Amino acid sequence: MWIIGMVVALLTTALLILNLYPEIWKGLLEERNLKLMVIGVSVTAIIVLLAIGGAASRWAGFRGMTVRDWLDLLVVPLALVVISFLFTTQQDQRQQEIENQRAAAERELAVERAQDEALQAYLAQMSTLMLEKDLRNPEQDSEVRTLARARTLTVLRRVDTSHKDEIMQFLLEAALVHRVGESAPVIELGRADLGDVNLSGADLHGADLREADLAGANLREAHLREAGLRYANLYGANLSSAHLRGADLSEAYGWTDEQIAAANTLEGATMPNGQKYEDWLKHREKRQQDE
């Protein structure tokens, strides 16, 4: 009866543990773990049966065994089973971690490869438009400009910051996003996702950046004279020493006074609240005095 009670108690405890930690059940169902459990149960059963049979037949060594003696007899095989199970579980966890790391690395590599391919395809398409369709010179509302802008905005949404940097570098060097002479920018970047892009020192004179997402962008010493930044997201953008003379910042958001004040020049700029820079500065100084 004592043995039956112990078995029931062990089974009940095991079921409660599995209920609290269902992931253990998955591990127990693995082939190696099942084999270890079967071996352990078999060895234990053999010892118990031998003990019972020996006690009934009065075999030497089993006569007069106490409960403590029985427990001492079962400790070694059960301990071996537990140790083997823990070792196997640890090995499985390590293997799973290695497989997860490998899968994550493969996913990152696949994403990087896809972005590289998108960038190369974009550059090839733009080169074709420049060389065969004279992209720099067509009229402002021409189909070739519309196509170039659509492809630019699409690829900017698909790629990460480092690839955006390369795209912007190409557009700047090709003189496609700032004024050529007195004409408007060839490619307007309104609503473009330029978050965290490095545009330090870039010549974006007159560029159309309406509704552009410039959160975290580096615009240090960038030339943004007469640029359109209406409704742009400037959260965390670096405007240190940026040239914003005559720029339109109407209803831009995410900015701070300190951030704007760090610009090199703002003469004639339209501030986010609609005021000209000079009026905005007077109002800011008066507000600081009142405080």
N, C-alpha and C positions, 0 to 999 in steps of 0.2 A: 504493500500500500504506500509505503514511503517513496518508493521509486516512481509509482504512478503519480503521486502528488507532485514530486519534483518535475516530472515531465510536463504535467499540466501547467505548473508555475512557469517553467521555462518557455513553453509555447505561448502562454499569455503575455509574458514580458516581451517576447520577440514580436508578437503582433502589435503591442502598444508602441514599441520602438519604430516598427515599420509604418505605423499610422502617423507618428510624429515626424518621421523622416522618410517620406515616400521615395526619395532618390536612392535609398539603400536597397529597396526592392529591385530596382533596375540593375544595380550592381550584383545582387544575388542571382539574378537570372542569367548572368554571363556563364559561359560553359566552364571556364576554369574554376570559378567560385562554387558552382554546383558540384563539380568533382571533389573539391576540397571538403565541402559539407558532407557529401555522401561518404567519403573516406572517414571523416571524423565520426559520423554517426555509426558507421559500420564497425570501426574499431571499438567505440564505446559500447555498442551492443554486444560485440564478441566478449569483451571483458566482463560485462554484466552477466551475460549468459553463463560464461565459464564460472564466474563467482557463485551464481545461484546453483549451477549444477554441482560445483565443487562443495558448496555448503551442504547441499542435499545428500551428496555421496560421501560427505566427510573427507574430501580430499585434503591432503596435507597443505597447509598454508591458508586455507579458507575457514578452518574450524574456529569458531568464536570471534569472527570479524565484527567489529563495531561500525556504526555509521561513519565515524571519523576515518576508519580504515578504508571504507568504500570510497569516501571522497578523495583520500590520498591516492587511491588506485586510479581514479578517473581524471585527476588533475592534469597529468602529463599529456595524455592524448588530446584532451580538450584544449590545453594551452597551445599545443602544436597546431591544432586546427585554427585557433584564433590568430596566432602569429602569422600563419600562412595566409589567412584571409586578409589580415591587415596589410601584409607585404604586397599581396596581389592587388588590393585596392589602391595602395599608394602608387604602384607601378602603372596601373590603369589611368590614374589621375594625371600622372606625369605624361604618359603617352597622349592623353586627351589634350593636355595643355600644349604639347608640341604640335599636335595636329591643328588645334585652334590657331596657334601662332602662324603655322604654315598657310592655313586657309586665309587668315587676315592679310598676310604678306602677298599672297596671290591676288586677293581682291584689290589691294592697293596698287599692285603692279598693273592689273587689268584697267583700273581707273586711270592711272597715269598714262598707259598706252593709248587708251581711248581719247584722252585729252590731247596727247601729242598728235594723234591722227587728226583730230578736229582742228587743231592749230595749223597743221600742214595743209589740210584741205582748204582752210580759210585763206591762208597766204597764197596758195595757188590760184584760188578764185579771184582774189583781189588783184593779183599780178596780171591775170588775163584781162580784167576790166580796165586796168591802167594801160596795158600795152595795146590791147586790141579795140577797146571801147573809149579810149581817151577819157578816163574817169575824171581827171583833174579839170577838164575844160567844159563839159556839157552844161546846159542850163540848169538852174537851181532845182527845178521840179522834174527833171528828166528821169526816165525809167532806170538808167544806169546808176544814178545817184540813189534812187529809192532802193534798188536792189543791193547796192553796196552797204547802205545804212542797215537794211533788214538783216543782211548776213552778219554784219558787225555786232549788232545788238544780240542776235541769236547766239553767236559763239561766246560773247561775254557772259551770258547767262549760264553757259554750259561748263566753263573752265574755272580753275581755281586761281588764286591770286598771282602765283608765279607766271602762269600762262597769260593772265590779263596784262601783266607788266610787259610781256613780249609783244602782245597785240598793240598796246598803247605806244610802245617804242616804235613799232612799225608805222603806225598811223602818224606819229609825230614826224618821223624821218621822211615819210612820204608826203608830208604837208597836207594831210587829208582832214585834220580836225581843227586846224586854225586857219586864219585868213590867208589867202594867197593874193597879194596885192590888196585891192579894196573889195574883193568878192567875199561872199559868205563862206563859212567852212564847207568843204565838200561833203563831209559826213557829220551830221549833227548827232550828238550823243545824248540827247534828251531821253530820260528814263533808263539810261544805261546803269548797270550794276558795276560800280567802280570801287566798291568797298575794299579797303586795305591796299589799294593799288599805289605803287610808288610813282608819283608824278612830280617829284622834287625837281625844280629848275625847268620844268616843261614849258614850252611856249604854247599857251592855249588862248592867245589873244583873240577875243571875239568868238570863242567856241560856244556852241549852244549846249549847255549842260542842264537844261530845264528838267526838273524832277529826277535828276540823276542821284543815285545812292552813292554818296562819297564818305560814308561812315568809316572812320579809321584811315582814310586815304592820306598819303603824305604829299601835301601841296607846298611844302617848304620852298620858298624862293620861286615858286611857279609864277609865270606871267599870265594873269587872268584879266588883263585890262579889257573892259567892255564885254566880258564873258557873261553869258546868261546862266545864272544859277538859281533861277526862280523855282521855288518849291523843292530845292535840293536838300537832301539829308546830309548835314554837316556834323553829325554826332562824332566826336572824337577826331575829326579831321585836323591835321597839322597845317595851320595857316601861317606859321612863323615866316616873317619876311616875304610873304606872298604879295604880289603886285595886283591890287584889286581896283585900280583907278577906273571909275565909270562902270564897274561891274553891277549887274542887276541881281541883288540878293533877296528880292521880294519874296516874303513868306517862306524863306528857307527855315529849316527847323533843326533842332538838336545842337545848336551852337550856344556858346557862352560869351559874355562880354570880354573875358580875358582872351578867349580864343580869337575873337574878331580883332581885339586891340593889338594882338601880336603881329598882325599883317604889316607889311612895309608901308603901303600907302592905300588909302581908301577914298581919296579925294573924288568927289562926284559920284561915288557909288550909291546905289539905292539899297538901303538897309532892309532887313527882314520885316520891320514894321511899316515899311513904305516911305520912311523919311529919308531924305538925303543925308549922307554921312555927316556933314557939318551940323545939321540940325539935331541929328541923333547924338552927336558928341556933346553938344550943349545941354541937351536934355539929360544925358547920362551924368555930366558933371554936376548939374543942378540937383539931381536925385541923390548923388553921393554927399553933397553938402547938407542936404536936408536930413540925411541919415546920421 
